[in-house]
Amino acid sequence: MATQASCPLIKNILLLDSEGKRVAVRYFSDDWPTNSSKIAFEKFVFSKTVKTNARTEAEITLLDSNVIIYKFVQDLHFFVTGGDDENEIILASVLQGFFDAITLLLRNNVDKREALENLDLILLCLDEIVDGGMILETNGPLIAEKVTSHSMDAESPLTEQTLSQAWTTAREHLTRTLLK
C-alpha cells in the first residue's frame, strides 16, 4: 500500500481509432485478465467518450472506479487509465507526454494510417513511458528522443532491431547481393 501512495500507477494506455478498434494498447493491471475483457473495456470506454469534444484539450471521466483521461486527434483516440484514487493531473501529464511523443515521431501527421505504419515506434514509446504501471517519463520530446535512439544501424544484430529496421536491413543486404 505504501508503494501506491508514493507512486501513481497507470492501469492502461489505449490508442484507438475512430471506430473504437485497437491501434496500440498496453495493460499494466490485472483488472482485465482476459483479452475479451480488455476488448470489452475498450468498447465501453469508447462508447462512453465518443460523443464528447476532447479535440482541443484532454477530458476526464470516471467510469467503473477508473479515472480516464482522454484526447482525440483526427481519427485517433488517446486514453490513459488510472485507479479512482490517482491524481488526475499526473494522469493528464502521462497522456500529454504520450501525445507529444507520438506527434514528434509521426512528424505532426497524427492519423491512423501513419500510426499503423509506425506501430513499432508507438509501442517503443509506450515502453518508455510506463513500465509495469509505474510512470517512467512524461516529457514528450525526451520520450521521442529515447525511442529514436533505439534505431540501430544496419550492422546491428537483427535481434536488436525493430521489424521495420530489419526489413530495411534485409532489403539493403539483398540489393548488395544482387549487385555483386
Beta strands, then each sheet from edge to edge (+ up, - down):
strand 1: 10-17
strand 2: 22-27
strand 3: 59-63
strand 4: 66-73
strand 5: 76-83
strand 6: 130-131
strand 7: 134-135
sheet 1: 2+ 1- 5+ 4- 3+
sheet 2: 6+ 7-
end
